[in-house]
Amino acid sequence: MSVKRQYPDLHDHIEALRSADLLIEVNREINKDTEMHPLVRWQFRGGISDKDRKAWLFTNVVDSKGLKFDIPVLVCGLAGSRQIYKTGMGCEIDEIGPTWINAMNNPVPPVILESNDAPCHEQVFVGEQLLAGHGLDSIPVPISTPGWDNAPYMSSSHFITKSPVDGTYNNGNYRAQLKAPDRLGFNPSIEHHTGGYLHWLEWKELGEPMPCAVVLGCPPIVSFTSVQKLPHGLDEHHVSGGLVNAPLHMVKAKTIDLLVPADAEVVVEGFISTEWLEPEAPFGESHGHVNLQEYNGFMDVTAITRKKNAVITSWVSQVTPSESATIKRPAYEAKLLGHLRDAVGIQGLVNVSTHEPLTSLHKLILIIMKKGAARTEVWRALYATAAHRMAEGKWVVAIDEDIDPDDANAIFWAMSYRCKPHRDTHMLPHKHEGHGPRSMIDSEDSAVLIDATLKEDLPPVALPKRQYMEKAAEIWNELGLPEIKPERPWYGYDLGEWNAELDIMARRAVRSDYWKTGEIIAKYRRNDVEMNTEVRTLDIGNPGVGDEEPNEEISWDGIPESNK
């Protein structure tokens, strides 16, 4: 007997967005590799306020070769704005923090369905079907930062893994490069020691590949918990149930021993090698720069299951504000607030705020204290925040309730007139460098006192190149959308760490020829390097280039005239 679902799936959520006038539906043909993300990017770089940002549903998706896809793409559909986020959460904005704290303190175990009751198993493709048009090449994954990325990357890909030691699950959101119709990248955030990476280490110790399921499109509650940094061993699927006080529906995967959300839109099943790593990236990251090539994991796909009417999601990340930051921020702040208030017992604590624009939540953290709070409590809160996670908090600032933590001018005002640096600041050395462009000079970081001027070349600014943004602006105007007011930076440009070889892969990607890159980089597999080893440190050039000419002339749309 089937169990009634007590939470909205992605289709219900889209209907809720449509009813709330929070959805833009684009039915004209859109190129996923050159137009989709640049078009939506204007929502964040064109002077559009948070309250006016929308979710975007693309129903007529093609690539640069003219290939048409039968799966619509929802961009900014979960956290394009706070209004969109609260629609998915099913509560008011001022209730989001308490809802998260309740879910983490009161998780609800899922219920397991039979396979024939699971919508995610309406279509199943395995074996040779994956190489006959039903593999990853059938999924319209967009290129996030055309002109820099070397392939499409799943940006809302939820990697479900299980510990071989104690059987605990983890659902983490990591980027995933499309490398072949049956091969997908795996890049966990190892600086955060996330569950997916810890599970990979456990499977590596056993000498076995790690079974993994990648969910692309699912009920909002699943996506919201996938980005949360929960304590290791606390199952995100249980916390998803806690968000709605009802069990999440799950089902056994078809080719691996894992449970997956039964209401997922698309599920990619397979095994991640624990012996071999291969080159991955460049890819525009949420710290605002292009992440250069590293050695990372890859998954050999064994099955793809999907709903008949599947819709996939793609998150706008890179330079903040962005969807990926908005979807993380409420949960991050709730978790840190709970830690300081309940675990550390800070007296006089009002709230915490993670600064978003350009800094991507992790680097500048504001601690809001009650007027008259004891100085000892202020400093306990500052130290506890800096120690909460090893890569969190470069600037940690305690402010009064009258300072708006979302107003940078107000923060600078408080720092200028309510602080004497010789008395009121401390520097903490030996911090982890965390999420950002990695220095080739010094692998350590520090908190509070940082010289932020350029000391060495950095990767490009992670926005689409100018020609793609300008073309997207034309489409924006064609659609009759509100006037764009560009905010610098509104397009990506090099800061010295880009080269002709990396450009070859990015140019190839916007021509939808990224499978060639996947084929070439597979030849560079190694088992003598650690996860996240940057290619540039190994003096082997830039894998993925092949024999293509680096100076090939590319027109505004990224397609050589010879290919038109």
C-alpha positions in Angstrom: 0.0 0.0 0.0 1.5 3.3 -1.1 2.2 6.0 1.6 0.8 9.5 1.0 3.6 12.1 0.5 3.3 15.0 3.1 5.7 17.4 1.4 5.8 19.1 -2.1 7.9 17.6 -4.8 9.7 19.7 -7.4 6.6 19.9 -9.7 4.4 21.1 -6.7 7.1 23.7 -6.0 7.1 25.0 -9.5 3.3 25.4 -9.4 3.7 27.3 -6.1 6.2 29.6 -7.7 3.9 30.1 -10.7 1.0 31.0 -8.4 3.1 33.4 -6.5 4.3 35.2 -9.6 7.9 34.1 -8.9 8.5 32.2 -12.1 9.7 33.3 -15.5 8.9 30.7 -18.2 11.1 30.8 -21.3 9.7 28.9 -24.2 11.9 30.2 -26.9 15.0 28.2 -27.8 17.9 28.7 -25.4 21.4 27.3 -25.8 22.4 25.7 -22.5 26.1 26.1 -23.2 26.2 29.8 -24.1 23.0 31.5 -23.1 21.1 30.0 -20.2 23.3 30.9 -17.2 24.5 34.3 -18.6 20.8 35.2 -19.1 19.9 34.4 -15.5 23.2 35.9 -14.2 21.9 39.4 -15.2 19.4 38.9 -12.4 22.3 39.2 -9.9 24.6 41.5 -11.8 22.1 43.9 -13.4 20.9 45.9 -10.4 17.8 43.7 -9.8 16.9 43.7 -6.1 16.4 40.5 -4.2 12.7 41.0 -4.0 12.4 41.3 -7.8 14.5 38.1 -8.6 12.6 35.2 -10.1 12.9 31.5 -10.7 13.4 30.6 -14.4 12.0 27.6 -16.2 13.5 26.8 -19.6 11.4 24.4 -21.7 13.1 24.6 -25.1 16.7 23.7 -24.4 19.4 23.0 -27.0 23.2 22.9 -27.2 25.7 24.5 -29.6 25.3 21.6 -32.0 21.6 22.0 -32.2 20.8 19.0 -30.0 17.3 19.3 -28.4 16.6 18.0 -24.9 13.3 16.8 -23.6 14.0 17.8 -20.0 13.2 21.4 -18.9 15.7 23.2 -16.7 14.8 25.1 -13.5 17.3 27.8 -12.6 17.1 29.8 -9.4 14.0 27.8 -8.6 15.0 27.0 -5.0 16.8 30.1 -3.8 16.9 32.8 -6.5 15.6 35.1 -3.7 14.5 34.8 -0.1 10.8 34.7 -1.3 11.6 31.7 -3.5 13.5 30.0 -0.6 10.6 30.6 1.9 8.2 29.2 -0.7 10.2 25.9 -0.8 10.5 25.9 3.0 6.8 26.4 3.5 7.2 29.0 6.3 7.7 32.7 6.7 11.2 34.3 6.5 11.3 35.0 10.3 10.5 31.3 11.0 13.3 29.9 8.8 16.0 29.9 11.5 13.8 28.2 14.2 12.6 25.7 11.6 16.1 24.7 10.8 17.1 24.4 14.5 14.0 22.2 15.2 14.8 20.0 12.2 18.4 19.4 13.3 17.3 18.7 16.9 14.3 16.5 15.9 15.1 14.5 12.7 12.4 12.2 11.3 13.5 8.9 9.7 12.3 8.2 6.2 9.9 5.6 4.9 11.0 3.1 2.3 8.8 2.5 -0.8 8.7 -0.4 -3.2 10.4 0.4 -6.5 7.1 0.3 -8.5 5.7 3.0 -6.2 8.7 5.4 -6.8 8.3 8.1 -9.4 12.1 8.3 -9.9 11.9 4.8 -11.4 9.4 5.5 -14.1 12.2 5.3 -16.6 15.4 3.2 -16.1 18.4 3.2 -18.4 21.3 0.8 -17.9 24.2 -0.9 -19.7 24.4 -0.1 -23.5 21.5 2.3 -23.2 23.8 4.7 -21.5 25.9 4.9 -24.6 23.0 5.1 -27.0 21.5 8.5 -26.2 20.2 7.8 -22.7 23.3 8.6 -20.7 24.6 11.9 -19.3 24.4 13.3 -22.8 20.6 13.2 -22.5 20.6 15.6 -19.5 20.6 19.3 -20.4 23.3 20.4 -17.9 24.2 24.0 -18.6 27.7 25.5 -18.7 27.8 27.8 -15.7 30.5 30.2 -16.7 30.9 30.0 -20.5 34.3 31.1 -21.6 36.0 29.6 -18.6 34.5 26.2 -17.7 35.9 23.2 -19.6 32.5 21.4 -19.6 29.0 21.5 -18.3 28.9 20.9 -14.5 26.0 19.8 -12.4 25.8 22.6 -9.8 22.8 21.2 -7.9 24.1 17.6 -7.8 23.3 15.8 -4.5 25.8 13.0 -4.0 24.3 10.3 -1.8 26.9 7.9 -0.2 27.0 5.5 2.7 29.7 4.6 5.2 31.0 1.0 4.8 31.9 1.1 8.5 28.7 2.1 10.3 26.2 2.4 7.5 25.4 6.1 8.0 24.3 8.1 5.0 25.5 11.5 3.7 23.8 13.7 1.1 26.2 16.4 0.0 26.0 18.9 -2.8 29.2 18.9 -4.9 30.0 20.0 -8.4 30.1 17.3 -11.1 31.8 17.6 -14.4 30.2 15.8 -17.4 33.1 13.8 -18.8 31.5 11.1 -20.9 27.9 9.8 -21.3 28.8 7.2 -18.6 31.3 9.1 -16.6 30.8 12.0 -14.1 33.2 14.0 -12.0 33.3 14.0 -8.1 34.8 16.9 -6.3 33.9 16.9 -2.6 34.8 19.9 -0.5 37.7 18.3 1.4 38.5 21.4 3.4 35.2 21.0 5.1 35.8 17.3 5.8 32.3 16.6 4.5 30.6 13.2 4.8 31.0 12.3 1.1 34.8 12.7 1.3 35.0 10.9 4.6 33.0 8.0 3.2 35.4 8.0 0.1 38.4 7.6 2.5 36.6 4.7 4.2 36.0 2.9 0.9 39.5 3.6 -0.2 40.8 1.9 3.0 38.8 -1.2 2.0 40.2 -1.0 -1.5 36.8 -0.9 -3.1 35.0 1.7 -5.3 32.4 3.7 -3.5 28.7 3.2 -4.5 27.1 6.6 -5.1 23.8 8.1 -6.3 23.7 11.6 -7.7 20.3 13.3 -7.5 19.5 16.1 -10.0 16.2 17.7 -9.2 14.2 16.6 -6.1 11.8 17.9 -3.4 13.0 21.2 -2.1 13.5 19.8 1.4 16.1 17.4 0.1 18.1 20.2 -1.7 17.9 22.4 1.3 19.5 19.8 3.6 22.1 18.7 1.0 24.0 22.0 1.4 23.9 22.1 5.2 27.1 21.2 7.0 25.7 18.8 9.5 27.7 16.8 12.1 29.2 13.7 10.6 26.8 10.8 11.1 23.6 13.0 11.2 21.7 11.8 8.1 20.5 14.7 5.9 17.5 12.7 4.8 16.3 12.5 8.5 16.8 16.3 8.8 14.8 16.7 5.5 11.9 15.0 7.3 12.5 17.2 10.3 11.9 20.3 8.2 8.3 19.2 7.5 7.8 16.9 10.5 7.0 14.1 8.2 9.1 11.2 6.7 10.9 11.6 3.4 10.0 8.9 0.9 13.0 6.8 -0.2 13.6 3.8 -2.4 16.4 1.3 -3.1 18.5 2.3 -6.1 18.5 -0.1 -9.2 22.2 -1.0 -9.5 23.8 0.0 -6.2 23.1 -0.7 -2.5 21.8 2.8 -1.6 18.5 4.4 -0.8 17.6 7.5 -2.9 14.7 10.0 -2.7 11.7 8.4 -4.3 10.5 11.7 -5.7 13.7 12.6 -7.4 13.5 13.9 -10.9 16.8 12.2 -12.2 19.1 9.8 -10.3 22.5 8.9 -11.7 23.8 5.6 -10.1 27.4 4.4 -10.2 30.7 3.7 -8.5 33.4 6.2 -7.7 37.0 4.9 -8.1 39.0 5.0 -4.9 42.2 4.0 -6.7 42.4 6.5 -9.5 41.9 10.3 -9.8 41.8 12.3 -12.9 42.0 16.0 -13.9 38.9 18.1 -13.3 38.1 21.8 -14.0 38.5 24.8 -14.7 35.2 25.8 -13.2 33.9 29.1 -11.9 33.5 28.7 -8.1 31.4 30.4 -5.4 34.4 32.2 -4.0 34.3 34.4 -7.2 37.3 33.0 -9.1 37.8 30.2 -11.5 39.0 27.1 -9.8 41.9 25.7 -11.8 42.5 22.1 -12.6 42.9 19.6 -9.8 43.0 15.9 -9.5 39.7 14.6 -8.3 37.4 11.6 -8.3 35.2 10.3 -11.1 32.1 8.0 -11.1 31.5 5.3 -13.6 27.7 5.4 -14.3 25.8 2.1 -14.0 22.2 3.5 -14.4 20.2 6.6 -14.9 16.6 6.6 -13.6 14.1 9.4 -14.0 10.5 10.5 -14.0 8.8 10.6 -17.4 8.1 14.3 -17.0 11.5 15.1 -15.3 12.6 18.6 -14.6 16.3 19.2 -13.6 17.6 22.0 -11.5 20.7 24.1 -12.1 22.0 26.5 -9.5 23.6 29.8 -10.3 26.8 29.9 -8.2 30.1 31.7 -8.7 30.3 35.4 -7.8 27.8 36.1 -4.9 25.0 37.1 -4.5 23.9 33.9 -6.1 21.4 31.1 -5.8 23.9 28.8 -4.2 24.7 31.3 -1.5 21.0 32.1 -0.8 20.2 28.4 -0.4 23.1 27.9 2.1 22.8 31.1 4.1 19.7 30.4 6.3 20.9 27.0 7.3 24.5 28.1 7.9 23.3 31.0 10.1 20.9 28.8 12.0 23.6 26.2 12.7 26.1 28.7 13.9 23.5 30.5 16.0 22.5 27.2 17.7 26.2 26.3 18.3 27.0 29.7 20.0 23.7 29.9 21.9 23.2 26.2 23.0 26.6 24.5 22.8 28.8 27.4 23.9 26.2 29.2 26.0 26.9 32.7 24.9 25.0 35.3 27.0 23.7 38.4 25.3 23.7 36.8 21.8 21.0 38.2 19.4 21.9 36.7 16.1 24.6 35.9 13.5 24.8 37.0 9.9 27.1 35.6 7.1 28.0 38.3 4.6 27.1 37.3 1.1 28.0 39.8 -1.7 31.4 38.8 -3.3 32.6 37.1 0.0 30.4 33.9 -0.3 29.3 33.6 3.3 32.5 32.1 4.8 34.9 35.0 5.0 33.0 37.8 6.8 30.7 36.8 9.8 28.8 39.2 11.9 27.9 38.5 15.5 25.1 40.6 16.8 25.1 41.2 20.5 22.7 42.9 22.9 23.6 46.3 24.2 25.6 46.0 27.4 26.6 42.4 26.8 29.6 41.5 29.0 32.9 42.0 27.2 33.9 38.4 28.1 30.8 37.1 26.3 31.6 39.2 23.2 35.1 37.7 23.0 33.9 34.2 23.7 31.5 34.5 20.8 34.2 35.8 18.5 36.7 33.0 19.4 33.9 30.3 19.2 32.9 31.5 15.8 36.5 31.4 14.5 36.9 27.9 15.8 33.6 26.6 14.7 34.8 25.3 11.4 38.4 25.2 10.3 37.9 27.2 7.1 35.3 29.6 8.3 35.7 33.2 9.4 38.5 35.4 8.1 36.8 38.5 9.5 34.6 37.9 12.5 33.0 41.1 13.7 30.8 41.6 16.8 28.3 44.5 16.3 25.4 46.0 18.2 21.8 45.5 17.4 21.5 48.9 15.7 24.0 48.0 13.0 22.5 46.4 9.9 24.6 43.3 9.1 23.5 43.4 5.5 24.8 47.0 5.0 28.5 47.1 4.4 28.7 50.8 5.0 27.1 50.3 8.5 29.6 47.6 9.3 32.6 49.8 8.2 31.1 52.6 10.3 31.0 50.4 13.4 34.5 49.2 12.8 35.7 52.8 12.3 34.1 54.4 15.3 33.4 51.6 17.7 36.7 49.9 17.6 40.3 50.7 18.5 42.5 48.2 16.7 45.3 48.1 19.3 42.7 47.2 21.9 39.8 45.6 20.1 41.3 43.3 17.5 43.2 40.1 17.7 44.8 38.1 14.9 44.6 34.3 14.9 47.3 32.7 12.8 47.3 29.2 11.3 43.8 29.2 9.9 42.9 26.9 7.0 42.9 28.6 3.7 39.4 27.2 3.0 37.3 27.8 0.0 39.0 30.2 -2.4 41.8 30.5 -4.9 44.8 28.7 -3.4 47.9 30.6 -2.8 51.1 29.2 -4.3 53.1 31.3 -1.7 51.5 30.4 1.6 49.0 27.5 2.2 47.9 28.9 5.6 45.6 31.8 6.3 44.7 33.9 9.4 41.6 35.6 10.8 40.8 39.3 11.1 44.0 41.1 9.9 44.4 40.3 6.2 46.0 42.3 3.4 43.5 41.9 0.6 45.6 43.3 -2.3 46.9 41.1 -5.1 50.3 39.4 -4.3 50.3 37.0 -7.1 48.3 36.1 -10.2 44.8 34.7 -9.5 42.4 32.7 -11.7 39.8 34.6 -13.7 36.8 36.3 -12.2 34.1 33.6 -12.3 31.5 35.3 -14.5 30.8 34.4 -18.2 33.0 36.2 -20.6 31.8 39.6 -21.9 30.5 38.4 -25.3 28.2 35.8 -23.6 26.9 38.4 -21.2 26.3 40.9 -24.0 24.4 38.3 -26.0 22.4 37.4 -23.0 21.6 41.1 -22.5 20.1 41.1 -26.0 17.9 38.1 -25.1 17.0 39.8 -21.8 15.8 42.9 -23.6 14.0 40.8 -26.2 12.0 39.1 -23.4 10.8 42.5 -22.2 12.4 42.1 -18.7 13.2 45.0 -16.4 16.0 47.4 -17.4 19.5 46.0 -16.7 21.7 48.2 -14.5 25.2 46.5 -14.7 27.1 46.2 -11.5 30.9 45.7 -11.7 32.0 43.1 -12.2 29.4 42.0 -14.7 31.6 39.8 -16.9 34.6 37.6 -16.3 38.2 38.7 -17.0 41.6 37.2 -16.4 43.7 38.2 -13.4 46.9 36.5 -14.7 46.5 32.8 -14.0 44.7 31.9 -17.3 46.6 30.5 -20.3 46.0 29.4 -23.8 45.8 25.8 -22.9 43.0 26.4 -20.4 41.3 28.6 -22.9 41.2 25.7 -25.4 39.0 23.6 -23.1 36.7 26.5 -22.3 36.3 27.3 -26.1 35.7 23.7 -26.8 33.0 23.6 -24.0 30.9 26.4 -25.5 31.0 24.6 -28.8 29.5 21.6 -27.0 32.6 19.6 -27.7 33.4 18.9 -24.1 33.3 15.1 -24.5 36.6 15.5 -26.3 38.1 17.1 -23.2 36.7 14.2 -21.1 38.3 11.7 -23.5 41.7 13.4 -23.3 41.8 13.9 -19.5 41.0 10.3 -18.9 44.4 9.5 -20.3 46.0 11.4 -17.4 44.7 9.2 -14.6 47.0 8.7 -11.7 47.0 6.8 -8.4 50.0 8.5 -6.9 48.4 11.9 -6.0 46.0 13.0 -3.3 42.5 14.3 -3.9 42.4 18.0 -4.8 46.0 17.9 -6.0 46.2 20.9 -8.4 47.5 20.1 -11.9 49.6 23.2 -12.0 51.8 21.9 -9.1 52.8 18.8 -11.1 54.5 20.4 -14.1 52.5 18.4 -16.6 50.8 21.2 -18.5 47.1 21.3 -18.7 45.5 17.9 -19.4 42.6 18.1 -21.7 44.1 20.2 -24.4 45.3 17.6 -27.0 46.6 18.9 -30.2 44.1 21.7 -30.8 45.5 25.1 -31.8 45.4 27.5 -28.9 44.9 30.6 -31.1 41.7 29.4 -32.9 39.5 32.3 -33.7 36.1 32.2 -31.9 33.1 34.4 -32.8 30.9 36.1 -30.2 28.8 33.0 -29.6 31.8 30.8 -28.9 31.4 28.8 -32.2 34.2 29.0 -34.8 33.1 30.3 -38.1 34.3 27.0 -39.7 31.7 25.1 -37.5 28.7 27.2 -38.5 
